[in-house]
Amino acid sequence: MLQDLLIERQMKSDEAHTIFALSYEGLSAVTADGKPAQFAIVDEVGKVIASRKHIADAAFHVTRAYRMFLMGKGYLSRPHKG
């Protein structure tokens, strides 16, 4: 699983958000004032295509897969027979 991770990005002096991941919880985000935020997929004109927990879950799994790849554990292998 992913190590606990905390990333904070300062956008402007008065606007910030925090994105964090807990190995047992997945990705979460909060606004500058500490209120829960949602993950979303937004098109080029700003229309929200999809949002809510399943988007955060998908992003968490992509992040985890990429991290595993970087660690040398994500290379292609034969499909499991089952």
PDB file with one MODEL, atoms N, CA, C and O in Angstrom:
MODEL        1
ATOM      1  N   MET A   1       0.830  -1.194   0.000  1.00  0.00           N
ATOM      2  CA  MET A   1       0.000   0.000   0.000  1.00  0.00           C
ATOM      3  C   MET A   1       0.871   1.253   0.000  1.00  0.00           C
ATOM      4  O   MET A   1       2.066   1.201   0.293  1.00  0.00           O
ATOM      5  N   LEU A   2       0.253   2.360  -0.331  1.00  0.00           N
ATOM      6  CA  LEU A   2       0.984   3.622  -0.319  1.00  0.00           C
ATOM      7  C   LEU A   2       1.309   4.047   1.101  1.00  0.00           C
ATOM      8  O   LEU A   2       0.535   3.826   2.032  1.00  0.00           O
ATOM      9  N   GLN A   3       2.442   4.643   1.239  1.00  0.00           N
ATOM     10  CA  GLN A   3       2.789   5.263   2.513  1.00  0.00           C
ATOM     11  C   GLN A   3       1.837   6.437   2.706  1.00  0.00           C
ATOM     12  O   GLN A   3       1.291   6.964   1.736  1.00  0.00           O
ATOM     13  N   ASP A   4       1.639   6.843   3.949  1.00  0.00           N
ATOM     14  CA  ASP A   4       0.840   8.042   4.174  1.00  0.00           C
ATOM     15  C   ASP A   4       1.542   9.196   3.469  1.00  0.00           C
ATOM     16  O   ASP A   4       2.762   9.336   3.556  1.00  0.00           O
ATOM     17  N   LEU A   5       0.773  10.013   2.777  1.00  0.00           N
ATOM     18  CA  LEU A   5       1.339  11.034   1.905  1.00  0.00           C
ATOM     19  C   LEU A   5       0.582  12.329   2.104  1.00  0.00           C
ATOM     20  O   LEU A   5      -0.644  12.320   2.213  1.00  0.00           O
ATOM     21  N   LEU A   6       1.287  13.430   2.153  1.00  0.00           N
ATOM     22  CA  LEU A   6       0.658  14.735   2.305  1.00  0.00           C
ATOM     23  C   LEU A   6       1.281  15.687   1.305  1.00  0.00           C
ATOM     24  O   LEU A   6       2.497  15.875   1.278  1.00  0.00           O
ATOM     25  N   ILE A   7       0.434  16.284   0.486  1.00  0.00           N
ATOM     26  CA  ILE A   7       0.903  17.250  -0.500  1.00  0.00           C
ATOM     27  C   ILE A   7       0.057  18.501  -0.344  1.00  0.00           C
ATOM     28  O   ILE A   7      -1.172  18.431  -0.387  1.00  0.00           O
ATOM     29  N   GLU A   8       0.698  19.632  -0.166  1.00  0.00           N
ATOM     30  CA  GLU A   8      -0.032  20.888  -0.064  1.00  0.00           C
ATOM     31  C   GLU A   8       0.466  21.815  -1.156  1.00  0.00           C
ATOM     32  O   GLU A   8       1.670  21.958  -1.370  1.00  0.00           O
ATOM     33  N   ARG A   9      -0.461  22.431  -1.831  1.00  0.00           N
ATOM     34  CA  ARG A   9      -0.085  23.321  -2.923  1.00  0.00           C
ATOM     35  C   ARG A   9      -0.642  24.708  -2.639  1.00  0.00           C
ATOM     36  O   ARG A   9      -1.849  24.875  -2.463  1.00  0.00           O
ATOM     37  N   GLN A  10       0.220  25.679  -2.597  1.00  0.00           N
ATOM     38  CA  GLN A  10      -0.191  27.060  -2.381  1.00  0.00           C
ATOM     39  C   GLN A  10      -0.451  27.680  -3.749  1.00  0.00           C
ATOM     40  O   GLN A  10       0.470  27.827  -4.552  1.00  0.00           O
ATOM     41  N   MET A  11      -1.702  28.042  -4.015  1.00  0.00           N
ATOM     42  CA  MET A  11      -2.046  28.607  -5.306  1.00  0.00           C
ATOM     43  C   MET A  11      -1.873  30.124  -5.303  1.00  0.00           C
ATOM     44  O   MET A  11      -1.219  30.678  -6.187  1.00  0.00           O
ATOM     45  N   LYS A  12      -2.449  30.783  -4.326  1.00  0.00           N
ATOM     46  CA  LYS A  12      -2.310  32.220  -4.128  1.00  0.00           C
ATOM     47  C   LYS A  12      -2.099  32.406  -2.638  1.00  0.00           C
ATOM     48  O   LYS A  12      -2.234  31.457  -1.866  1.00  0.00           O
ATOM     49  N   SER A  13      -1.775  33.596  -2.238  1.00  0.00           N
ATOM     50  CA  SER A  13      -1.524  33.817  -0.818  1.00  0.00           C
ATOM     51  C   SER A  13      -2.763  33.546   0.029  1.00  0.00           C
ATOM     52  O   SER A  13      -2.639  33.182   1.198  1.00  0.00           O
ATOM     53  N   ASP A  14      -3.956  33.719  -0.542  1.00  0.00           N
ATOM     54  CA  ASP A  14      -5.182  33.518   0.232  1.00  0.00           C
ATOM     55  C   ASP A  14      -5.936  32.247  -0.157  1.00  0.00           C
ATOM     56  O   ASP A  14      -7.020  32.001   0.372  1.00  0.00           O
ATOM     57  N   GLU A  15      -5.398  31.441  -1.059  1.00  0.00           N
ATOM     58  CA  GLU A  15      -6.099  30.244  -1.527  1.00  0.00           C
ATOM     59  C   GLU A  15      -5.154  29.047  -1.496  1.00  0.00           C
ATOM     60  O   GLU A  15      -4.089  29.071  -2.113  1.00  0.00           O
ATOM     61  N   ALA A  16      -5.543  28.022  -0.787  1.00  0.00           N
ATOM     62  CA  ALA A  16      -4.729  26.807  -0.719  1.00  0.00           C
ATOM     63  C   ALA A  16      -5.653  25.611  -0.580  1.00  0.00           C
ATOM     64  O   ALA A  16      -6.801  25.739  -0.156  1.00  0.00           O
ATOM     65  N   HIS A  17      -5.146  24.473  -0.934  1.00  0.00           N
ATOM     66  CA  HIS A  17      -5.876  23.227  -0.712  1.00  0.00           C
ATOM     67  C   HIS A  17      -4.856  22.162  -0.350  1.00  0.00           C
ATOM     68  O   HIS A  17      -3.665  22.299  -0.632  1.00  0.00           O
ATOM     69  N   THR A  18      -5.330  21.123   0.263  1.00  0.00           N
ATOM     70  CA  THR A  18      -4.452  20.029   0.646  1.00  0.00           C
ATOM     71  C   THR A  18      -5.005  18.742   0.073  1.00  0.00           C
ATOM     72  O   THR A  18      -6.192  18.448   0.214  1.00  0.00           O
ATOM     73  N   ILE A  19      -4.143  17.976  -0.572  1.00  0.00           N
ATOM     74  CA  ILE A  19      -4.489  16.650  -1.072  1.00  0.00           C
ATOM     75  C   ILE A  19      -3.641  15.668  -0.290  1.00  0.00           C
ATOM     76  O   ILE A  19      -2.427  15.840  -0.173  1.00  0.00           O
ATOM     77  N   PHE A  20      -4.279  14.638   0.247  1.00  0.00           N
ATOM     78  CA  PHE A  20      -3.518  13.664   1.014  1.00  0.00           C
ATOM     79  C   PHE A  20      -4.031  12.261   0.758  1.00  0.00           C
ATOM     80  O   PHE A  20      -5.173  12.067   0.341  1.00  0.00           O
ATOM     81  N   ALA A  21      -3.177  11.291   1.012  1.00  0.00           N
ATOM     82  CA  ALA A  21      -3.528   9.885   0.815  1.00  0.00           C
ATOM     83  C   ALA A  21      -3.150   9.114   2.062  1.00  0.00           C
ATOM     84  O   ALA A  21      -2.052   9.271   2.597  1.00  0.00           O
ATOM     85  N   LEU A  22      -4.058   8.289   2.514  1.00  0.00           N
ATOM     86  CA  LEU A  22      -3.792   7.365   3.603  1.00  0.00           C
ATOM     87  C   LEU A  22      -3.941   5.963   3.042  1.00  0.00           C
ATOM     88  O   LEU A  22      -4.891   5.684   2.312  1.00  0.00           O
ATOM     89  N   SER A  23      -3.020   5.088   3.374  1.00  0.00           N
ATOM     90  CA  SER A  23      -3.016   3.752   2.782  1.00  0.00           C
ATOM     91  C   SER A  23      -4.313   2.998   3.037  1.00  0.00           C
ATOM     92  O   SER A  23      -4.685   2.132   2.245  1.00  0.00           O
ATOM     93  N   TYR A  24      -4.994   3.304   4.109  1.00  0.00           N
ATOM     94  CA  TYR A  24      -6.235   2.602   4.458  1.00  0.00           C
ATOM     95  C   TYR A  24      -7.487   3.378   4.058  1.00  0.00           C
ATOM     96  O   TYR A  24      -8.602   2.902   4.272  1.00  0.00           O
ATOM     97  N   GLU A  25      -7.312   4.586   3.473  1.00  0.00           N
ATOM     98  CA  GLU A  25      -8.466   5.429   3.166  1.00  0.00           C
ATOM     99  C   GLU A  25      -8.506   5.909   1.720  1.00  0.00           C
ATOM    100  O   GLU A  25      -9.586   6.201   1.206  1.00  0.00           O
ATOM    101  N   GLY A  26      -7.371   5.996   1.059  1.00  0.00           N
ATOM    102  CA  GLY A  26      -7.325   6.521  -0.298  1.00  0.00           C
ATOM    103  C   GLY A  26      -7.053   8.014  -0.316  1.00  0.00           C
ATOM    104  O   GLY A  26      -6.568   8.574   0.667  1.00  0.00           O
ATOM    105  N   LEU A  27      -7.367   8.666  -1.443  1.00  0.00           N
ATOM    106  CA  LEU A  27      -7.131  10.097  -1.597  1.00  0.00           C
ATOM    107  C   LEU A  27      -8.259  10.910  -0.990  1.00  0.00           C
ATOM    108  O   LEU A  27      -9.427  10.525  -1.051  1.00  0.00           O
ATOM    109  N   SER A  28      -7.894  12.026  -0.412  1.00  0.00           N
ATOM    110  CA  SER A  28      -8.854  12.990   0.117  1.00  0.00           C
ATOM    111  C   SER A  28      -8.306  14.379  -0.149  1.00  0.00           C
ATOM    112  O   SER A  28      -7.119  14.551  -0.427  1.00  0.00           O
ATOM    113  N   ALA A  29      -9.181  15.366  -0.062  1.00  0.00           N
ATOM    114  CA  ALA A  29      -8.762  16.754  -0.237  1.00  0.00           C
ATOM    115  C   ALA A  29      -9.583  17.637   0.683  1.00  0.00           C
ATOM    116  O   ALA A  29     -10.731  17.332   1.006  1.00  0.00           O
ATOM    117  N   VAL A  30      -8.973  18.738   1.098  1.00  0.00           N
ATOM    118  CA  VAL A  30      -9.674  19.743   1.892  1.00  0.00           C
ATOM    119  C   VAL A  30      -9.358  21.116   1.321  1.00  0.00           C
ATOM    120  O   VAL A  30      -8.311  21.325   0.707  1.00  0.00           O
ATOM    121  N   THR A  31     -10.279  22.047   1.533  1.00  0.00           N
ATOM    122  CA  THR A  31     -10.095  23.421   1.083  1.00  0.00           C
ATOM    123  C   THR A  31      -9.188  24.167   2.050  1.00  0.00           C
ATOM    124  O   THR A  31      -8.768  23.617   3.068  1.00  0.00           O
ATOM    125  N   ALA A  32      -8.890  25.416   1.730  1.00  0.00           N
ATOM    126  CA  ALA A  32      -8.017  26.229   2.572  1.00  0.00           C
ATOM    127  C   ALA A  32      -8.549  26.367   3.989  1.00  0.00           C
ATOM    128  O   ALA A  32      -7.770  26.466   4.938  1.00  0.00           O
ATOM    129  N   ASP A  33      -9.870  26.375   4.141  1.00  0.00           N
ATOM    130  CA  ASP A  33     -10.454  26.511   5.481  1.00  0.00           C
ATOM    131  C   ASP A  33     -10.753  25.165   6.138  1.00  0.00           C
ATOM    132  O   ASP A  33     -11.430  25.112   7.165  1.00  0.00           O
ATOM    133  N   GLY A  34     -10.249  24.072   5.547  1.00  0.00           N
ATOM    134  CA  GLY A  34     -10.368  22.758   6.168  1.00  0.00           C
ATOM    135  C   GLY A  34     -11.626  21.978   5.853  1.00  0.00           C
ATOM    136  O   GLY A  34     -11.843  20.905   6.415  1.00  0.00           O
ATOM    137  N   LYS A  35     -12.463  22.497   4.963  1.00  0.00           N
ATOM    138  CA  LYS A  35     -13.693  21.787   4.596  1.00  0.00           C
ATOM    139  C   LYS A  35     -13.379  20.715   3.555  1.00  0.00           C
ATOM    140  O   LYS A  35     -12.481  20.896   2.732  1.00  0.00           O
ATOM    141  N   PRO A  36     -14.119  19.590   3.584  1.00  0.00           N
ATOM    142  CA  PRO A  36     -13.879  18.523   2.606  1.00  0.00           C
ATOM    143  C   PRO A  36     -14.091  19.019   1.173  1.00  0.00           C
ATOM    144  O   PRO A  36     -14.989  19.817   0.905  1.00  0.00           O
ATOM    145  N   ALA A  37     -13.258  18.535   0.269  1.00  0.00           N
ATOM    146  CA  ALA A  37     -13.380  18.856  -1.151  1.00  0.00           C
ATOM    147  C   ALA A  37     -13.550  17.553  -1.925  1.00  0.00           C
ATOM    148  O   ALA A  37     -13.261  16.475  -1.404  1.00  0.00           O
ATOM    149  N   GLN A  38     -14.019  17.653  -3.169  1.00  0.00           N
ATOM    150  CA  GLN A  38     -14.238  16.478  -4.006  1.00  0.00           C
ATOM    151  C   GLN A  38     -13.271  16.499  -5.184  1.00  0.00           C
ATOM    152  O   GLN A  38     -12.836  17.558  -5.637  1.00  0.00           O
ATOM    153  N   PHE A  39     -12.947  15.310  -5.664  1.00  0.00           N
ATOM    154  CA  PHE A  39     -12.171  15.172  -6.887  1.00  0.00           C
ATOM    155  C   PHE A  39     -13.153  15.144  -8.051  1.00  0.00           C
ATOM    156  O   PHE A  39     -14.278  14.663  -7.920  1.00  0.00           O
ATOM    157  N   ALA A  40     -12.707  15.668  -9.195  1.00  0.00           N
ATOM    158  CA  ALA A  40     -13.585  15.706 -10.359  1.00  0.00           C
ATOM    159  C   ALA A  40     -12.763  15.615 -11.637  1.00  0.00           C
ATOM    160  O   ALA A  40     -11.570  15.919 -11.657  1.00  0.00           O
ATOM    161  N   ILE A  41     -13.429  15.192 -12.696  1.00  0.00           N
ATOM    162  CA  ILE A  41     -12.865  15.253 -14.041  1.00  0.00           C
ATOM    163  C   ILE A  41     -13.580  16.403 -14.725  1.00  0.00           C
ATOM    164  O   ILE A  41     -14.808  16.429 -14.802  1.00  0.00           O
ATOM    165  N   VAL A  42     -12.791  17.362 -15.226  1.00  0.00           N
ATOM    166  CA  VAL A  42     -13.336  18.583 -15.808  1.00  0.00           C
ATOM    167  C   VAL A  42     -12.827  18.701 -17.237  1.00  0.00           C
ATOM    168  O   VAL A  42     -11.637  18.517 -17.493  1.00  0.00           O
ATOM    169  N   ASP A  43     -13.732  19.008 -18.175  1.00  0.00           N
ATOM    170  CA  ASP A  43     -13.288  19.135 -19.566  1.00  0.00           C
ATOM    171  C   ASP A  43     -12.636  20.496 -19.805  1.00  0.00           C
ATOM    172  O   ASP A  43     -12.510  21.306 -18.886  1.00  0.00           O
ATOM    173  N   GLU A  44     -12.224  20.735 -21.053  1.00  0.00           N
ATOM    174  CA  GLU A  44     -11.462  21.935 -21.376  1.00  0.00           C
ATOM    175  C   GLU A  44     -12.244  23.231 -21.219  1.00  0.00           C
ATOM    176  O   GLU A  44     -11.638  24.300 -21.146  1.00  0.00           O
ATOM    177  N   VAL A  45     -13.569  23.171 -21.165  1.00  0.00           N
ATOM    178  CA  VAL A  45     -14.367  24.388 -20.972  1.00  0.00           C
ATOM    179  C   VAL A  45     -14.871  24.532 -19.538  1.00  0.00           C
ATOM    180  O   VAL A  45     -15.642  25.443 -19.235  1.00  0.00           O
ATOM    181  N   GLY A  46     -14.439  23.640 -18.666  1.00  0.00           N
ATOM    182  CA  GLY A  46     -14.805  23.746 -17.257  1.00  0.00           C
ATOM    183  C   GLY A  46     -16.026  22.958 -16.833  1.00  0.00           C
ATOM    184  O   GLY A  46     -16.467  23.072 -15.689  1.00  0.00           O
ATOM    185  N   LYS A  47     -16.585  22.157 -17.738  1.00  0.00           N
ATOM    186  CA  LYS A  47     -17.753  21.346 -17.393  1.00  0.00           C
ATOM    187  C   LYS A  47     -17.298  20.110 -16.610  1.00  0.00           C
ATOM    188  O   LYS A  47     -16.381  19.400 -17.021  1.00  0.00           O
ATOM    189  N   VAL A  48     -17.959  19.872 -15.473  1.00  0.00           N
ATOM    190  CA  VAL A  48     -17.631  18.703 -14.656  1.00  0.00           C
ATOM    191  C   VAL A  48     -18.241  17.468 -15.315  1.00  0.00           C
ATOM    192  O   VAL A  48     -19.460  17.374 -15.462  1.00  0.00           O
ATOM    193  N   ILE A  49     -17.396  16.532 -15.707  1.00  0.00           N
ATOM    194  CA  ILE A  49     -17.825  15.300 -16.366  1.00  0.00           C
ATOM    195  C   ILE A  49     -18.202  14.246 -15.332  1.00  0.00           C
ATOM    196  O   ILE A  49     -19.206  13.549 -15.483  1.00  0.00           O
ATOM    197  N   ALA A  50     -17.402  14.135 -14.292  1.00  0.00           N
ATOM    198  CA  ALA A  50     -17.654  13.159 -13.230  1.00  0.00           C
ATOM    199  C   ALA A  50     -16.994  13.665 -11.950  1.00  0.00           C
ATOM    200  O   ALA A  50     -15.987  14.371 -11.988  1.00  0.00           O
ATOM    201  N   SER A  51     -17.580  13.289 -10.830  1.00  0.00           N
ATOM    202  CA  SER A  51     -17.000  13.685  -9.546  1.00  0.00           C
ATOM    203  C   SER A  51     -17.415  12.681  -8.479  1.00  0.00           C
ATOM    204  O   SER A  51     -18.104  11.702  -8.767  1.00  0.00           O
ATOM    205  N   ARG A  52     -17.002  12.927  -7.280  1.00  0.00           N
ATOM    206  CA  ARG A  52     -17.305  12.131  -6.087  1.00  0.00           C
ATOM    207  C   ARG A  52     -16.202  11.131  -5.776  1.00  0.00           C
ATOM    208  O   ARG A  52     -15.115  11.175  -6.351  1.00  0.00           O
ATOM    209  N   LYS A  53     -16.507  10.236  -4.859  1.00  0.00           N
ATOM    210  CA  LYS A  53     -15.525   9.307  -4.291  1.00  0.00           C
ATOM    211  C   LYS A  53     -14.925   8.370  -5.340  1.00  0.00           C
ATOM    212  O   LYS A  53     -13.734   8.066  -5.266  1.00  0.00           O
ATOM    213  N   HIS A  54     -15.711   7.902  -6.317  1.00  0.00           N
ATOM    214  CA  HIS A  54     -15.155   6.947  -7.283  1.00  0.00           C
ATOM    215  C   HIS A  54     -14.046   7.572  -8.134  1.00  0.00           C
ATOM    216  O   HIS A  54     -13.169   6.852  -8.611  1.00  0.00           O
ATOM    217  N   ILE A  55     -14.065   8.880  -8.332  1.00  0.00           N
ATOM    218  CA  ILE A  55     -12.986   9.551  -9.054  1.00  0.00           C
ATOM    219  C   ILE A  55     -11.729   9.574  -8.189  1.00  0.00           C
ATOM    220  O   ILE A  55     -10.630   9.323  -8.684  1.00  0.00           O
ATOM    221  N   ALA A  56     -11.883   9.871  -6.913  1.00  0.00           N
ATOM    222  CA  ALA A  56     -10.739   9.839  -5.990  1.00  0.00           C
ATOM    223  C   ALA A  56     -10.170   8.431  -5.899  1.00  0.00           C
ATOM    224  O   ALA A  56      -8.953   8.252  -5.870  1.00  0.00           O
ATOM    225  N   ASP A  57     -11.046   7.429  -5.853  1.00  0.00           N
ATOM    226  CA  ASP A  57     -10.584   6.035  -5.789  1.00  0.00           C
ATOM    227  C   ASP A  57      -9.785   5.664  -7.039  1.00  0.00           C
ATOM    228  O   ASP A  57      -8.740   5.020  -6.946  1.00  0.00           O
ATOM    229  N   ALA A  58     -10.282   6.074  -8.207  1.00  0.00           N
ATOM    230  CA  ALA A  58      -9.574   5.780  -9.458  1.00  0.00           C
ATOM    231  C   ALA A  58      -8.211   6.476  -9.477  1.00  0.00           C
ATOM    232  O   ALA A  58      -7.216   5.875  -9.883  1.00  0.00           O
ATOM    233  N   ALA A  59      -8.159   7.725  -9.046  1.00  0.00           N
ATOM    234  CA  ALA A  59      -6.892   8.453  -8.996  1.00  0.00           C
ATOM    235  C   ALA A  59      -5.919   7.790  -8.022  1.00  0.00           C
ATOM    236  O   ALA A  59      -4.720   7.725  -8.291  1.00  0.00           O
ATOM    237  N   PHE A  60      -6.426   7.301  -6.901  1.00  0.00           N
ATOM    238  CA  PHE A  60      -5.591   6.609  -5.919  1.00  0.00           C
ATOM    239  C   PHE A  60      -4.979   5.359  -6.534  1.00  0.00           C
ATOM    240  O   PHE A  60      -3.791   5.095  -6.347  1.00  0.00           O
ATOM    241  N   HIS A  61      -5.778   4.587  -7.266  1.00  0.00           N
ATOM    242  CA  HIS A  61      -5.273   3.355  -7.875  1.00  0.00           C
ATOM    243  C   HIS A  61      -4.245   3.647  -8.972  1.00  0.00           C
ATOM    244  O   HIS A  61      -3.261   2.921  -9.110  1.00  0.00           O
ATOM    245  N   VAL A  62      -4.472   4.697  -9.742  1.00  0.00           N
ATOM    246  CA  VAL A  62      -3.500   5.089 -10.762  1.00  0.00           C
ATOM    247  C   VAL A  62      -2.197   5.526 -10.094  1.00  0.00           C
ATOM    248  O   VAL A  62      -1.112   5.150 -10.537  1.00  0.00           O
ATOM    249  N   THR A  63      -2.305   6.310  -9.041  1.00  0.00           N
ATOM    250  CA  THR A  63      -1.121   6.757  -8.304  1.00  0.00           C
ATOM    251  C   THR A  63      -0.361   5.578  -7.727  1.00  0.00           C
ATOM    252  O   THR A  63       0.867   5.528  -7.795  1.00  0.00           O
ATOM    253  N   ARG A  64      -1.088   4.636  -7.164  1.00  0.00           N
ATOM    254  CA  ARG A  64      -0.461   3.443  -6.585  1.00  0.00           C
ATOM    255  C   ARG A  64       0.243   2.619  -7.663  1.00  0.00           C
ATOM    256  O   ARG A  64       1.366   2.157  -7.458  1.00  0.00           O
ATOM    257  N   ALA A  65      -0.415   2.436  -8.808  1.00  0.00           N
ATOM    258  CA  ALA A  65       0.187   1.666  -9.899  1.00  0.00           C
ATOM    259  C   ALA A  65       1.456   2.352 -10.403  1.00  0.00           C
ATOM    260  O   ALA A  65       2.457   1.688 -10.670  1.00  0.00           O
ATOM    261  N   TYR A  66       1.415   3.667 -10.532  1.00  0.00           N
ATOM    262  CA  TYR A  66       2.589   4.404 -11.002  1.00  0.00           C
ATOM    263  C   TYR A  66       3.728   4.301  -9.992  1.00  0.00           C
ATOM    264  O   TYR A  66       4.886   4.128 -10.373  1.00  0.00           O
ATOM    265  N   ARG A  67       3.408   4.405  -8.731  1.00  0.00           N
ATOM    266  CA  ARG A  67       4.426   4.276  -7.687  1.00  0.00           C
ATOM    267  C   ARG A  67       5.055   2.884  -7.726  1.00  0.00           C
ATOM    268  O   ARG A  67       6.274   2.748  -7.615  1.00  0.00           O
ATOM    269  N   MET A  68       4.228   1.856  -7.883  1.00  0.00           N
ATOM    270  CA  MET A  68       4.742   0.492  -7.965  1.00  0.00           C
ATOM    271  C   MET A  68       5.645   0.340  -9.192  1.00  0.00           C
ATOM    272  O   MET A  68       6.676  -0.329  -9.128  1.00  0.00           O
ATOM    273  N   PHE A  69       5.258   0.959 -10.302  1.00  0.00           N
ATOM    274  CA  PHE A  69       6.085   0.931 -11.504  1.00  0.00           C
ATOM    275  C   PHE A  69       7.447   1.554 -11.221  1.00  0.00           C
ATOM    276  O   PHE A  69       8.482   0.998 -11.588  1.00  0.00           O
ATOM    277  N   LEU A  70       7.438   2.699 -10.573  1.00  0.00           N
ATOM    278  CA  LEU A  70       8.696   3.367 -10.259  1.00  0.00           C
ATOM    279  C   LEU A  70       9.554   2.540  -9.313  1.00  0.00           C
ATOM    280  O   LEU A  70      10.780   2.645  -9.340  1.00  0.00           O
ATOM    281  N   MET A  71       8.939   1.736  -8.497  1.00  0.00           N
ATOM    282  CA  MET A  71       9.672   0.879  -7.570  1.00  0.00           C
ATOM    283  C   MET A  71      10.132  -0.410  -8.245  1.00  0.00           C
ATOM    284  O   MET A  71      10.793  -1.236  -7.617  1.00  0.00           O
ATOM    285  N   GLY A  72       9.790  -0.585  -9.513  1.00  0.00           N
ATOM    286  CA  GLY A  72      10.214  -1.779 -10.232  1.00  0.00           C
ATOM    287  C   GLY A  72       9.300  -2.965 -10.036  1.00  0.00           C
ATOM    288  O   GLY A  72       9.692  -4.099 -10.314  1.00  0.00           O
ATOM    289  N   LYS A  73       8.083  -2.727  -9.562  1.00  0.00           N
ATOM    290  CA  LYS A  73       7.150  -3.824  -9.325  1.00  0.00           C
ATOM    291  C   LYS A  73       5.952  -3.770 -10.267  1.00  0.00           C
ATOM    292  O   LYS A  73       5.031  -4.575 -10.126  1.00  0.00           O
ATOM    293  N   GLY A  74       5.940  -2.865 -11.201  1.00  0.00           N
ATOM    294  CA  GLY A  74       4.765  -2.705 -12.033  1.00  0.00           C
ATOM    295  C   GLY A  74       4.968  -3.074 -13.485  1.00  0.00           C
ATOM    296  O   GLY A  74       4.172  -2.684 -14.339  1.00  0.00           O
ATOM    297  N   TYR A  75       6.010  -3.813 -13.779  1.00  0.00           N
ATOM    298  CA  TYR A  75       6.238  -4.181 -15.166  1.00  0.00           C
ATOM    299  C   TYR A  75       5.190  -5.175 -15.630  1.00  0.00           C
ATOM    300  O   TYR A  75       4.591  -5.893 -14.829  1.00  0.00           O
ATOM    301  N   LEU A  76       4.981  -5.203 -16.936  1.00  0.00           N
ATOM    302  CA  LEU A  76       3.993  -6.117 -17.502  1.00  0.00           C
ATOM    303  C   LEU A  76       4.349  -7.564 -17.198  1.00  0.00           C
ATOM    304  O   LEU A  76       5.518  -7.947 -17.215  1.00  0.00           O
ATOM    305  N   SER A  77       3.354  -8.339 -16.928  1.00  0.00           N
ATOM    306  CA  SER A  77       3.558  -9.769 -16.690  1.00  0.00           C
ATOM    307  C   SER A  77       2.450 -10.532 -17.397  1.00  0.00           C
ATOM    308  O   SER A  77       1.513  -9.935 -17.927  1.00  0.00           O
ATOM    309  N   ARG A  78       2.562 -11.834 -17.402  1.00  0.00           N
ATOM    310  CA  ARG A  78       1.532 -12.655 -18.031  1.00  0.00           C
ATOM    311  C   ARG A  78       0.252 -12.585 -17.217  1.00  0.00           C
ATOM    312  O   ARG A  78       0.296 -12.468 -15.992  1.00  0.00           O
ATOM    313  N   PRO A  79      -0.891 -12.657 -17.894  1.00  0.00           N
ATOM    314  CA  PRO A  79      -2.156 -12.645 -17.154  1.00  0.00           C
ATOM    315  C   PRO A  79      -2.255 -13.853 -16.224  1.00  0.00           C
ATOM    316  O   PRO A  79      -1.769 -14.939 -16.540  1.00  0.00           O
ATOM    317  N   HIS A  80      -2.883 -13.647 -15.094  1.00  0.00           N
ATOM    318  CA  HIS A  80      -3.102 -14.744 -14.159  1.00  0.00           C
ATOM    319  C   HIS A  80      -4.205 -15.646 -14.691  1.00  0.00           C
ATOM    320  O   HIS A  80      -5.230 -15.160 -15.168  1.00  0.00           O
ATOM    321  N   LYS A  81      -4.004 -16.938 -14.614  1.00  0.00           N
ATOM    322  CA  LYS A  81      -5.037 -17.882 -15.036  1.00  0.00           C
ATOM    323  C   LYS A  81      -5.931 -18.158 -13.842  1.00  0.00           C
ATOM    324  O   LYS A  81      -5.447 -18.463 -12.752  1.00  0.00           O
ATOM    325  N   GLY A  82      -7.212 -18.054 -14.044  1.00  0.00           N
ATOM    326  CA  GLY A  82      -8.084 -18.270 -12.908  1.00  0.00           C
ATOM    327  C   GLY A  82      -9.390 -18.753 -13.226  1.00  0.00           C
ATOM    328  O   GLY A  82     -10.205 -18.968 -12.328  1.00  0.00           O
TER     329      GLY A  82
ENDMDL
END
